[in-house]
Amino acid sequence: MLSERVSDSRRVPSTHPLSRKKTWVPRMATGISRAMAAVLRSIGIDAEAIPEADAETLELGGRYTSGEECYPLRLIVGDSLKILEKPGTNPEQVAFFMVIGQGPCRFGQYVPYLRSLLARLGYSGVTIVAPACETGYSDFGGASSLYVRGAWRAVVSSDILSKLLLKTRPYESVRGSADLLYEESLQNLCRTLEITYSSDKEQMEALQECLVKIRNRFRALEIHFDLRRPLIGVVGEIFCRLNTFSNNDMVRRLEEFGAEVWLNDVSEWIW
């Protein structure tokens, strides 16, 4: 639901190509995807994170990828087609939010490949928006600076939540309590981020208040630390590192075998 605290100068105009479309954010990691969708809602875009990948994702993605590309491309393609093939979906009202990259990584080819594929499949009416530093992230008109600031704050905030979860879950006294608290905390963070604030300062103050409350709730969770647990750092390609489907929920598996995991996060990649 879009925030009711609206300032027209801080939201995309009605003429923007996304203003009347449902915009889907790829699910690299659950936290950042949902937080980024909340930021887009704060500037007037109806956005939501793409649901978790599944067997259908792999099947659809496998039809249009050879297996020689990056594995994440198969998931991105499959997830996108799963949205478009859902009964009752009007492609003219669908948009996909993508980030882009420069340099030798094949990630930089995701957007042109997806555009080409969707056009070949008859989905030319689908919008793909990919804000880039070369254009000053100006894709959202007067709300572009709000998007950039809000997006960075969403990245840092969602990474904080992830760290709190990973430092707590291996030691929880009640199984599942850390995951439950993480989900509640992420919902609170998204509700904070989706508000259209009157100023950047007001947004920062609201985020600080939200994160302090979340921190205190994690501190109050009943845990039992065990210093004998090894600490394992997980590095590697960012999508497979963070997307639980693509890595077979590796972090949780390591925890079940008695480890605490330190995971390189999204802000590290951007930084």
N, C-alpha and C positions, 0 to 999 in steps of 0.2 A: 504494500500500500504506500503510495507516495505521501510524503510529509505535507501536513496542512500549513506548516510555517513557510509560506512561499514568498519569495521576492522575485518578481519577474526578471530583474536584471541579473539574477544569480542562477537562472535556469535556461536551458536551451530554448530557442524560439520555436513557435509552432510550425515554422517552415523547415525545421531541421529534419533530415531524412529518417531519424530515429524516433521522432516525436510521436508517431502513431504506430510504432512497431514494437513487438516483443523482442528485447535484446537478450541473447543468451551468452553467458560468460563461460569459457572453457574451464573445466574442473581440473586444474593442475594439482592444487592442494585444496581441501575443503574450506579451510579458514579464509585464505586469500580470495578464493573465487566468490564466496558469499559476501565477504567484506567489500570486494570491488563492485559487485552488483549493487550493494547498498549505496556506495558512492555515486554510481550512475543514477540511482533513484533520487539522490539528493539534488541532482541538477535537472530533474524532470524527465528522466528516461525510465521506461518500464523495463527493468532488468532483473534477471534471475540467473543463478548458477545452473549450468547443465547438470542433470542428475548423474549419479555414479555410473561409471562404465560397467558393462556386463558382457555376457556372451554375444548378445545381439550387436553390441558395439564392434566386437572383433569380426563378426561375420560380415557386417555391412562395410566396415573399413577394409576388410580383406578383398572385397570385390574390386576396389579401385586403387589399391596400392600393391606394389609388386613384392614387398618384403625387403627390398634393397634400400628403402628410405629409412629414416629414423622411425623407430617403433612408435613414438608419440604421434607421428602423423597419422598412422592407422587409427589410433584412438580418436584423434580430432575429427577425421573424416567420418568415422563410424558414428560418433556422438552427434555430429551435425546432421547426418542423414537420418538418424533415428528421430531427431526432432522434426525434420521435414516430412517424414513418412508416417508420422502419427496421424491417425484418422481425424479429419476435421481441420487439419492445419492448412492455413492459407499462406503459401510461400511469400506472397506480397506483403505480409504483415510480420515477417520474420527477419531478424538481423542477428549477426554474430559479431561479438566483440573479440578482437584478436590483438595481441601484442606482436611486435615485429623485432627482428634483430639484424645487425649488420655483421660483416665479416664472413669467414669461410663456413660457418655452421649452416647446415641445411635448414635450420629453423627459419632463416630469412626467406625461404621459398614457400613456406606454408601458405601464406596469404595468396600469392599469385596462383599456386596450385589449386587451392580451394575455390578461388574465383573461377578458374578455368573449368574445373570439374563440375561445379554447380551449373555453369552455363551449358555445358555439354549435356547435362541431365535434365535440362529444361527449367532450372530454377534461377533464371536470370533476374527475377524480381527480388531475390534475396539480397539484402545489404550486408556488406562486410565492412566494419569500421576498424581501422588499425591506426590509432594515434602514433605519431612518430616525432622524434626530437627535431628532425630536419624541418618540420613545419611548425615547430614551437608548440606541438600538441594542440594546435588551433582548431581541431575538428569540431569542437563544441561551441564555437563562437565566443560570446562574452563570458560563458561559463567555463572556458578552457582552463583558466588559472585556478579556478575552484576544483576542477577535476584533477589537475596535477597535484595540488596540495593535498586534496582529500585522498587521492590514490596512494601517495607516499605514506600518509598517516595510516591508511588501511593496511598497507604492507607491514609497517612496523608494529602496529597493534596486533594484527593477526599472528605475526611471528612471536610476539610476547606470549600470547595465549598458547601457542604451540609449545614454547619452552616450559611454561608452567605445567602443561599436561605431561610432557616427557620427564620432567623432574619429579613429578608426583605419582604418576600411575604405577611405576614399578613397586612403590612402597605403600600403596593404599591398603588400609585395614579391611575395608569392605569392597569386594570385587565389583567393578563397574562404577564406583562412586566418582572417580576422576573423569571418566568419559562423560558421565551425566553432568558434572559440573562444567566441563569444557563446553558441552552443547548449550547449556544455559548461558554461559558466559559469551559464547559466540553470538547467540541471539541478542543478548543485551548490547554487544558491540555493534552489531548490524543496525539495531534500532537507533543507536546513537549516531552512526555514520549516515543514515538515510535522511536525517533532518536537514532542511535547507536553512542554515544559520544566517543570521544577519551580518556576521563578520567571521573572519578566520580565527580571531581570538576567542570568540564564543565557542566555536567548534573545538578548539584545543582545550578549553576549560572543561567542556562536557566530556571529551575523551579522557582527560586526566581523572576526572571524577569517576567515570566508568571503570577505568583500568585499576584504580586504587581499590574500588569495591571488589573487583574480580580478584586482585592479588590477596586481599584480606580473606576472601572466601576460600581460596586455595590454601592459605596458611592455616585456616581453621579446620581443614579436612583432616580426618583421623588417618594418620600414617604411621608406619614403623620402618625407620631407616635401617638399612643393612649395609655396612661399609664393605662387606665382602663382595658385593655385586660389582662386576667389571663394568667400566664405562667404555662403550663402543661408539666411535664416531663414524657416521655414515656420510660419504661424499659421493660424487659422480654426477652424471647428467641430471639437470635440475628436474625435468618432468618426471622421469622414472624414479628419481630419489624421493619426490614428494607425493606422487600419485599412488595411492595405496593399491589400486587395481593393477597397475602396471608392474609393481614390485611385489605382488602377492602378500601385501600387508607385512612387509619384512620387519618393520620396527616392532610391531606387536609380537611377531614370532620370536625376535631376539629377547624381548622382555619376558616372554613365557619361558625361555630357556635360562632366565636368571640374570639378564643384563639390564643396565640403564643405557639409553641411547641418546647421543648428542647428534642432532640432525642439522646439517647446513641448510639455511632457510632462504626465503625469497629475497630479503633485503641484502643478504650477502651477495647474491647474484647481481642485483641492480647496482650495488655499491662498487 
